[in-house]
Amino acid sequence: MTDTLAAPVAHELEVKHSRFIVHAAPAPSPETALAWLAQVSDAAATHNCWAYRIGGQYRFSDDGEPAGTAGRPILAAIDGQGFDQVAAVVTRWYGGIKLGAGGLVRAYGGSVAECLRLAPRQPLIAWSELAVAYPFDATGAVHAALAQFGAEKRGEDFQPDGVVTRLRLPSDRVDALKTQLRDATRDRVRWPDG
């Protein structure tokens, strides 16, 4: 399971008189990543190099630094720290001393890696929504199983022959919940949405 950031974070360092400020934030979509990057980038800085990773989608920019020395190392740092749905921008103010290609890669990638290493994490959880139908006399067993598997009740519809409960739970628990409910109700549950 991968993580995203629990909250936006920042980190600052100086390398040979150049100042680097890293900003990283959770980004659930490319659109939110690009909007956030536009918001935190500093037009007065020498460079605003960035990257984001959202599942299989990613983008990065060297913003005028030599090709491959900034955006790609930032993306590699996001991936290397095991994050997903994260955007990072490194704002650089040039200090008068050239760092060379290797120095730039270390400064950009290293600053983001350090920022993310210290950042609060939040696990990314895939959720499923489903409905379960059951007879009235199975209500106690069903509610006990829902609580055991951390399912959130989203609503209940009472019908003449029983109850239909809409619920939400982590996707990786769906099969185990279905087995538990089948066993606990002696196979008297139905799954209306499939």
Buried (B, 14 or more C-beta within 10 A) or exposed (E): EBBBBEEEBEBEBEBEEBBBBBBBBBBBEBEBBBEBBEEBBBEEBBBBBBBBBBEEEBBBBBBEBEEEBBBBBBBBBBBBBEBBBBBBBBBBBEBEEEBEEEBBBBBBBBBBBBBBEEBEBEEBEEEBEBBBBBBEEBBEBBBEBBEEBEBEEEEEEEEEEBBBBBBEBBEEBBEEBBEBBBEBBEEBBEEEEE
